[in-house]
């Protein structure tokens, strides 16, 4: 029988943890988007060293576990600094944001690269025939179309990041999952608390998914309207 009293008592703490989780996700998403945009452009660069450096970064962070990257940032960087007689230490908050941002940037870079390359070459040629420079064509013609195609995979990446914030509990960062673990250790209400945590993650992802769908409609209202008008088989 579920202990609803334990859930009710835990809710204020879990809600506080959810707030921290959302702040962590938002900060990491912004930094990851900035880094991923630069890496995505680097992947399309005409200069070989820039292109290969961006690819090496992407392959490393996509090919290694996030928890290993988190340990490298939180434990590895201070250890490397101390070996050089430099006293340096990252707080759990800084390490969590840095690790999540570095990891997310690699995935976002590939989303941006694929989105830009999905636009037909004829668009670039037509822009040049109208007298637009390569930069202007990218800014006014290519990227606005590519952005519409990037929104769904970018949204999926941010949802994954929201769930991945639970990993940072291993370094003692007190986000929602860590708060749940502390409550379980105190109350021994394992199923009730972890189920509540899972449902809270679910609610946040559903709200984010709904917001994402509204953004898609806003960016491409014509396609959304035509989809609504399709006859039902």
Rosetta silent file (secondary structure, phi, psi, omega in degrees, C-alpha in Angstrom):
SEQUENCE: XXXXXXXXXXXXXXXXXXXXXXXXXXXXXXXXXXXXXXXXXXXXXXXXXXXXXXXXXXXXXXXXXXXXXXXXXXXXXXXXXXXXXXXXXXXXXXXXXXXXXXXXXXXXXXXXXXXXXXXXXXXXXXXXXXXXXXXXXXXXXXXXXXXXXXXXXXXXXXXXXXXXXXXXXXXXXXXXXXXXXXXXXXXXXXXXXXXXXXXXXXXXXXXXXXXXXXXXXXXXXXXXXXXXXXXXX
SCORE:     score description
SCORE:     0.000 S_00000001
   1 L     0.000  127.369 -177.449    0.000    0.000    0.000 S_00000001
   2 L   -66.483  139.408  179.400    1.453    3.347   -1.074 S_00000001
   3 L   -93.826   92.398 -177.243    2.350    5.708    1.733 S_00000001
   4 H   -71.072  -24.791  176.824    0.784    8.973    0.540 S_00000001
   5 H   -64.571  -40.421  179.487    1.790   10.767    3.738 S_00000001
   6 H   -65.156  -38.660  178.314    5.451   10.165    2.901 S_00000001
   7 H   -65.147  -44.274 -179.578    4.892   11.510   -0.619 S_00000001
   8 H   -62.267  -39.516 -179.950    3.132   14.610    0.710 S_00000001
   9 H   -69.647  -31.059 -176.799    5.959   15.279    3.160 S_00000001
  10 H   -82.156  -20.783 -172.608    8.572   14.813    0.429 S_00000001
  11 H   -56.862  -44.995  179.589    6.915   17.067   -2.169 S_00000001
  12 H   -57.895  -42.240  179.949    8.310   20.436   -0.961 S_00000001
  13 H   -68.528  -41.434  179.957   11.858   19.095   -1.063 S_00000001
  14 H   -66.334  -37.463  177.417   11.323   17.379   -4.415 S_00000001
  15 H   -65.674  -37.274  175.384    9.815   20.536   -5.886 S_00000001
  16 H   -63.983  -41.333  176.243   12.856   22.472   -4.731 S_00000001
  17 H   -64.473  -36.218  178.088   15.023   19.829   -6.407 S_00000001
  18 H   -64.225  -37.249  177.218   12.922   20.109   -9.584 S_00000001
  19 H   -62.308  -42.984  177.593   13.618   23.845   -9.639 S_00000001
  20 H   -63.719  -40.796  178.948   17.350   23.159   -9.448 S_00000001
  21 H   -60.705  -43.904  179.824   17.011   20.566  -12.210 S_00000001
  22 H   -66.427  -39.816  177.601   15.259   23.059  -14.496 S_00000001
  23 H   -63.905  -42.418  179.271   17.861   25.750  -13.788 S_00000001
  24 H   -63.731  -43.041  179.438   20.655   23.297  -14.537 S_00000001
  25 H   -63.835  -44.794 -178.287   18.963   22.189  -17.761 S_00000001
  26 H   -62.786  -46.281 -179.412   18.340   25.758  -18.919 S_00000001
  27 H   -63.903  -43.205 -179.621   21.919   26.895  -18.271 S_00000001
  28 H   -68.389  -35.491  179.809   23.409   23.813  -19.940 S_00000001
  29 H   -65.835  -42.836  179.922   21.034   24.101  -22.912 S_00000001
  30 H   -63.503  -48.850 -179.743   22.018   27.717  -23.583 S_00000001
  31 H   -66.553  -39.354  178.697   25.750   26.999  -23.368 S_00000001
  32 H   -64.474  -37.949  178.719   25.377   23.759  -25.319 S_00000001
  33 H   -67.240  -39.593  177.898   23.452   25.559  -28.069 S_00000001
  34 H   -64.787  -49.047  179.449   26.122   28.237  -28.319 S_00000001
  35 H   -65.277  -41.499 -179.875   28.937   25.700  -28.441 S_00000001
  36 H   -64.394  -35.555  177.819   27.032   23.380  -30.767 S_00000001
  37 H   -63.419  -44.405  178.675   26.340   26.223  -33.207 S_00000001
  38 H   -64.901  -41.818  179.187   30.046   27.031  -33.428 S_00000001
  39 H   -66.807  -39.834  178.645   30.944   23.363  -33.828 S_00000001
  40 H   -62.436  -41.161  176.030   28.244   22.843  -36.465 S_00000001
  41 H   -66.293  -38.532  177.397   29.586   25.757  -38.479 S_00000001
  42 H   -61.714  -37.042  178.431   33.082   24.389  -37.960 S_00000001
  43 H   -64.339  -23.992 -179.561   31.996   21.019  -39.391 S_00000001
  44 L  -100.398    5.188 -177.114   30.946   22.846  -42.583 S_00000001
  45 L   -66.262  149.688  176.477   34.073   24.978  -42.769 S_00000001
  46 L   -78.726  -14.171 -178.133   36.146   25.006  -45.929 S_00000001
  47 L   -89.892  120.548 -176.532   39.317   24.902  -43.822 S_00000001
  48 H   -54.848  -49.871 -178.853   40.438   21.351  -43.161 S_00000001
  49 H   -58.566  -40.481  178.355   42.005   21.884  -39.691 S_00000001
  50 H   -64.981  -44.491 -178.387   38.846   23.611  -38.399 S_00000001
  51 H   -63.382  -43.247 -177.678   36.624   20.902  -39.873 S_00000001
  52 H   -73.955  -32.980  176.516   38.702   18.050  -38.455 S_00000001
  53 H   -65.252  -42.997  177.926   39.062   19.688  -35.021 S_00000001
  54 H   -63.820  -40.709 -179.963   35.281   20.056  -34.802 S_00000001
  55 H   -66.607  -39.413  179.100   34.799   16.473  -35.907 S_00000001
  56 H   -61.855  -43.068  177.743   37.327   15.180  -33.351 S_00000001
  57 H   -60.250  -49.209 -177.436   35.477   17.002  -30.567 S_00000001
  58 H   -61.497  -44.327 -178.570   32.109   15.669  -31.691 S_00000001
  59 H   -64.740  -37.845 -179.724   33.337   12.085  -32.007 S_00000001
  60 H   -65.414  -50.656 -174.432   34.941   12.173  -28.562 S_00000001
  61 H   -76.678  -22.883  174.287   31.929   13.523  -26.676 S_00000001
  62 H   -84.160  -21.686 -174.455   29.423   11.414  -28.586 S_00000001
  63 H   -99.556    0.833  179.058   31.519    8.279  -28.241 S_00000001
  64 L  -124.027  150.694 -177.502   32.204    8.365  -24.496 S_00000001
  65 L   -66.135  145.176  179.241   29.740    8.049  -21.577 S_00000001
  66 H   -60.792  -37.091 -177.867   28.467   11.238  -19.977 S_00000001
  67 H   -66.120  -33.540  176.096   29.347    9.975  -16.506 S_00000001
  68 H   -67.551  -42.415  177.897   32.988    9.551  -17.564 S_00000001
  69 H   -62.442  -39.162  178.434   33.007   13.090  -18.942 S_00000001
  70 H   -63.109  -43.121  178.330   31.511   14.352  -15.679 S_00000001
  71 H   -66.720  -36.755  177.148   34.261   12.640  -13.656 S_00000001
  72 H   -61.863  -40.390 -178.660   36.922   14.036  -16.003 S_00000001
  73 H   -72.724  -48.804 -171.783   35.588   17.549  -15.414 S_00000001
  74 H   -77.004  -40.111 -178.778   34.921   17.327  -11.674 S_00000001
  75 H  -102.625  -37.949 -172.653   37.880   15.186  -10.603 S_00000001
  76 H   -71.168  -46.760 -177.251   40.232   15.186  -13.594 S_00000001
  77 H   -63.565  -46.541  176.114   40.641   18.898  -14.268 S_00000001
  78 H   -61.464  -38.086  179.040   41.455   19.807  -10.605 S_00000001
  79 H   -64.352  -40.958  178.241   43.866   16.848  -10.405 S_00000001
  80 H   -64.523  -39.244  178.812   45.584   17.988  -13.609 S_00000001
  81 H   -66.665  -40.956 -179.992   45.828   21.526  -12.236 S_00000001
  82 H   -67.428  -31.149  177.438   47.262   20.329   -8.918 S_00000001
  83 H   -67.264  -19.054  176.684   49.894   18.284  -10.738 S_00000001
  84 L  -101.908   20.298  179.258   51.059   21.599  -12.190 S_00000001
  85 L    59.583   36.912  177.992   51.154   23.183   -8.707 S_00000001
  86 L  -124.118  118.336 -176.939   48.007   25.151   -9.396 S_00000001
  87 L   -80.728  111.505 -176.323   45.247   25.012   -6.798 S_00000001
  88 L  -145.220  136.930  179.651   41.969   24.744   -8.664 S_00000001
  89 L  -147.528  138.475  178.161   38.624   23.213   -7.790 S_00000001
  90 L   -99.509  138.100  173.118   35.206   23.168   -9.468 S_00000001
  91 L   -72.970  157.344  176.289   31.974   23.333   -7.502 S_00000001
  92 H   -55.100  -38.077  179.291   29.403   20.595   -8.256 S_00000001
  93 H   -62.163  -48.937 -179.344   27.202   23.235   -9.918 S_00000001
  94 H   -64.638  -43.062 -179.843   29.990   24.435  -12.243 S_00000001
  95 H   -64.487  -39.729 -179.915   31.128   20.894  -13.033 S_00000001
  96 H   -64.543  -46.694  179.885   27.573   19.763  -13.797 S_00000001
  97 H   -63.597  -43.584 -177.620   26.898   22.671  -16.170 S_00000001
  98 H   -63.874  -46.932 -178.357   30.264   22.286  -17.878 S_00000001
  99 H   -64.962  -45.507  179.792   29.949   18.529  -18.418 S_00000001
 100 H   -64.751  -39.140 -179.590   26.350   18.708  -19.662 S_00000001
 101 H   -67.111  -45.329  179.753   27.154   21.645  -21.946 S_00000001
 102 H   -61.923  -41.505  179.953   30.219   19.988  -23.470 S_00000001
 103 H   -67.798  -46.585 -177.095   28.296   16.776  -24.067 S_00000001
 104 H   -66.133  -34.890 -178.835   25.220   18.467  -25.489 S_00000001
 105 H   -58.736  -35.632 -179.410   27.253   20.703  -27.794 S_00000001
 106 H   -65.385  -41.713  179.642   28.523   17.647  -29.669 S_00000001
 107 H   -73.089  -39.557  179.468   25.000   16.408  -30.412 S_00000001
 108 H   -64.977  -35.970  179.082   23.644   19.863  -31.217 S_00000001
 109 H   -59.152  -43.155  179.719   26.514   20.419  -33.655 S_00000001
 110 H   -69.379  -34.320  176.396   25.469   17.394  -35.692 S_00000001
 111 H   -63.451  -44.374 -179.342   21.826   18.510  -35.617 S_00000001
 112 H   -67.449  -43.111  178.619   22.795   21.935  -36.954 S_00000001
 113 H   -60.293  -48.032 -178.783   25.115   20.483  -39.599 S_00000001
 114 H   -64.825  -37.629  179.637   22.475   18.034  -40.803 S_00000001
 115 H   -63.714  -43.650  179.999   19.791   20.735  -40.804 S_00000001
 116 H   -67.644  -43.136 -178.555   21.852   23.084  -42.953 S_00000001
 117 H   -71.465  -15.296  179.095   22.932   20.342  -45.343 S_00000001
 118 L   -75.892  -15.283  178.370   19.311   19.193  -45.729 S_00000001
 119 L   -78.786  132.962 -175.165   18.485   22.393  -47.647 S_00000001
 120 L   -61.173  144.805  179.819   18.771   21.870  -51.406 S_00000001
 121 H   -61.415  -25.787  179.453   21.803   23.359  -53.158 S_00000001
 122 H   -60.468  -27.671  178.347   19.430   25.136  -55.517 S_00000001
 123 H   -64.458  -41.733  178.872   18.509   27.477  -52.667 S_00000001
 124 H   -66.632  -43.559 -178.884   22.108   28.684  -52.446 S_00000001
 125 H   -65.174  -40.872  178.502   22.389   29.061  -56.189 S_00000001
 126 H   -64.565  -37.585  178.874   19.109   30.977  -56.389 S_00000001
 127 H   -65.117  -41.926  179.343   20.274   33.304  -53.616 S_00000001
 128 H   -66.077  -35.236  178.976   23.528   34.020  -55.413 S_00000001
 129 H   -67.289  -23.177  177.555   21.640   34.738  -58.637 S_00000001
 130 L   -87.176    0.157  176.992   19.656   37.379  -56.711 S_00000001
 131 L    93.360    8.838  178.387   22.886   39.073  -55.680 S_00000001
 132 L   -81.385  142.093  174.337   23.103   37.792  -52.103 S_00000001
 133 L   -74.089  171.958 -179.908   26.499   36.983  -50.669 S_00000001
 134 H   -62.128  -40.374  178.614   27.194   33.578  -49.169 S_00000001
 135 H   -66.537  -42.402  179.208   26.738   34.978  -45.644 S_00000001
 136 H   -65.967  -38.617  177.986   23.490   36.730  -46.572 S_00000001
 137 H   -62.669  -40.708  178.673   22.167   33.595  -48.257 S_00000001
 138 H   -66.334  -41.741 -175.606   22.884   31.613  -45.105 S_00000001
 139 H   -71.895  -41.977 -170.995   21.309   34.249  -42.862 S_00000001
 140 H  -102.782  -19.350 -174.282   18.154   35.020  -44.842 S_00000001
 141 H  -118.710  -56.213 -171.859   17.475   31.914  -46.940 S_00000001
 142 H   -73.048  -54.311 -172.304   19.232   28.739  -45.798 S_00000001
 143 H   -65.055  -42.461  178.087   19.209   28.981  -42.010 S_00000001
 144 H   -57.415  -37.677  177.718   15.528   30.018  -41.535 S_00000001
 145 H   -71.684  -40.150 -179.462   14.457   26.943  -43.516 S_00000001
 146 H   -66.168  -33.581 -177.636   16.957   24.701  -41.747 S_00000001
 147 H   -60.014  -39.197  179.349   15.799   25.947  -38.341 S_00000001
 148 H   -61.448  -35.307 -179.825   12.328   24.514  -38.891 S_00000001
 149 H   -79.668  -21.840 -179.262   13.852   21.111  -39.527 S_00000001
 150 H   -80.788  -25.331 -171.676   16.166   21.403  -36.522 S_00000001
 151 H   -55.176  -50.671 -179.214   13.442   22.114  -33.953 S_00000001
 152 H   -59.571  -49.602  178.992   12.267   18.479  -33.387 S_00000001
 153 H   -67.180  -32.077  175.885   15.760   16.972  -32.930 S_00000001
 154 H   -65.553  -40.879  176.960   16.871   19.954  -30.835 S_00000001
 155 H   -61.529  -42.302  177.417   13.819   19.477  -28.643 S_00000001
 156 H   -61.493  -39.953  179.927   14.637   15.794  -28.231 S_00000001
 157 H   -64.401  -40.163  179.757   18.199   16.700  -27.256 S_00000001
 158 H   -69.803  -33.888  175.385   16.998   19.127  -24.581 S_00000001
 159 H   -66.380  -41.921  176.577   14.589   16.519  -23.206 S_00000001
 160 H   -61.270  -40.583  178.626   17.432   14.023  -23.025 S_00000001
 161 H   -62.933  -40.548  177.818   19.523   16.641  -21.225 S_00000001
 162 H   -56.989  -44.218  179.269   16.721   17.194  -18.718 S_00000001
 163 H   -73.086  -32.217 -179.629   16.747   13.490  -17.863 S_00000001
 164 H   -69.984  -14.981  178.184   20.555   13.313  -17.915 S_00000001
 165 H   -61.454  -21.801  178.751   20.742   15.842  -15.084 S_00000001
 166 H   -63.647  -23.257 -178.250   20.047   12.909  -12.758 S_00000001
 167 H   -67.112  -30.547 -175.244   23.572   11.656  -13.485 S_00000001
 168 H   -69.849   -5.375  175.586   25.173   14.621  -11.720 S_00000001
 169 H   -63.856  -20.704 -178.264   23.899   13.249   -8.414 S_00000001
 170 H   -69.014  -17.386  176.730   27.020   11.038   -8.373 S_00000001
 171 H  -103.966   14.404  175.537   29.144   14.093   -7.515 S_00000001
 172 L    86.988    9.030  179.319   26.783   15.157   -4.733 S_00000001
 173 L   -73.447  125.801 -171.228   24.863   17.748   -6.718 S_00000001
 174 L   -92.797   70.352  170.406   21.471   18.063   -5.049 S_00000001
 175 L   -89.024 -163.640 -170.800   19.057   18.171   -7.961 S_00000001
 176 H   -63.873  -43.725 -178.329   15.720   16.371   -7.922 S_00000001
 177 H   -65.406  -40.750  178.561   17.009   12.800   -8.148 S_00000001
 178 H   -64.526  -38.995  176.975   19.587   13.385   -5.413 S_00000001
 179 H   -62.332  -39.548  176.557   16.910   14.882   -3.177 S_00000001
 180 H   -62.296  -41.724  178.400   14.830   11.746   -3.776 S_00000001
 181 H   -62.517  -41.082  179.819   17.766    9.526   -2.792 S_00000001
 182 H   -65.628  -38.796  178.674   18.266   11.500    0.421 S_00000001
 183 H   -67.145  -41.004  178.004   14.566   11.191    1.286 S_00000001
 184 H   -61.608  -41.521  179.724   14.640    7.425    0.617 S_00000001
 185 H   -64.013  -26.526 -178.273   17.687    7.059    2.876 S_00000001
 186 H   -90.862  -35.131 -172.810   15.768    8.825    5.643 S_00000001
 187 H  -107.480  -19.022 -176.722   12.275    7.350    5.244 S_00000001
 188 L    63.803   18.706  175.633   12.885    3.959    3.534 S_00000001
 189 L   -92.197   75.227 -169.636    9.871    4.663    1.297 S_00000001
 190 H   -66.919  -56.354 -174.519   11.713    3.465   -1.800 S_00000001
 191 H   -63.633  -47.053 -175.807    8.919    2.799   -4.284 S_00000001
 192 H   -61.093  -45.043 -176.309    6.753    5.780   -3.389 S_00000001
 193 H   -70.703  -45.859 -178.754    9.552    8.345   -3.573 S_00000001
 194 H   -68.105  -32.898  174.541   11.183    7.049   -6.748 S_00000001
 195 H   -64.739  -41.617  177.698    7.776    6.769   -8.438 S_00000001
 196 H   -62.370  -43.174  177.817    7.069   10.383   -7.487 S_00000001
 197 H   -60.937  -45.123 -179.918   10.445   11.459   -8.882 S_00000001
 198 H   -60.796  -42.839 -179.908    9.756    9.559  -12.121 S_00000001
 199 H   -66.717  -33.421  178.121    6.329   11.185  -12.486 S_00000001
 200 H   -68.547  -40.268  173.565    7.830   14.621  -11.902 S_00000001
 201 H   -60.767  -42.428 -179.663   10.369   14.010  -14.676 S_00000001
 202 H   -61.117  -44.464  179.948    7.488   12.853  -16.884 S_00000001
 203 H   -61.832  -43.733 -179.196    5.463   16.000  -16.213 S_00000001
 204 H   -63.980  -41.486  179.744    8.430   18.239  -17.033 S_00000001
 205 H   -68.991  -36.256  177.916    9.159   16.418  -20.299 S_00000001
 206 H   -66.303  -41.439  177.853    5.489   16.512  -21.327 S_00000001
 207 H   -63.480  -42.860  179.639    5.284   20.253  -20.659 S_00000001
 208 H   -64.723  -41.690  179.350    8.485   20.790  -22.629 S_00000001
 209 H   -62.153  -40.349  177.922    7.192   18.643  -25.509 S_00000001
 210 H   -64.136  -44.149  177.913    3.982   20.667  -25.642 S_00000001
 211 H   -60.976  -38.697  178.694    5.949   23.908  -25.692 S_00000001
 212 H   -63.562  -41.985  179.265    8.109   22.523  -28.478 S_00000001
 213 H   -63.643  -35.492  177.456    5.053   21.637  -30.563 S_00000001
 214 H   -67.640  -36.988  177.219    3.761   25.198  -30.164 S_00000001
 215 H   -64.728  -41.045  177.511    7.106   26.559  -31.361 S_00000001
 216 H   -59.625  -43.350  178.789    6.915   24.309  -34.424 S_00000001
 217 H   -64.459  -40.568 -179.534    3.454   25.668  -35.232 S_00000001
 218 H   -64.890  -38.485 -179.588    4.659   29.229  -34.733 S_00000001
 219 H   -76.615  -27.981 -177.359    7.624   28.725  -37.077 S_00000001
 220 L  -140.149   67.458 -175.750    5.601   26.930  -39.726 S_00000001
 221 H   -64.938  -30.220 -178.338    1.895   27.742  -39.322 S_00000001
 222 H   -64.996  -45.053  179.645    1.049   26.858  -42.940 S_00000001
 223 H   -64.785  -39.884  179.862    2.268   23.279  -42.605 S_00000001
 224 H   -65.699  -38.541 -179.777    0.453   22.858  -39.294 S_00000001
 225 H   -68.811  -40.470  178.633   -2.793   24.191  -40.774 S_00000001
 226 H   -66.707  -31.819  177.771   -2.587   21.925  -43.821 S_00000001
 227 H   -67.092  -37.296  179.784   -1.937   18.963  -41.551 S_00000001
 228 H   -68.651  -27.467 -176.982   -5.099   19.732  -39.615 S_00000001
 229 L   -87.518   -3.122  179.450   -7.082   19.856  -42.873 S_00000001
 230 L   -64.648  135.405  178.546   -5.932   16.417  -44.060 S_00000001
 231 L   -66.610  143.047  177.870   -8.895   14.011  -44.475 S_00000001
 232 L   -83.240  129.066 -177.072   -9.125   11.207  -41.979 S_00000001
 233 L   -69.967    0.000    0.000   -8.894    7.789  -43.621 S_00000001
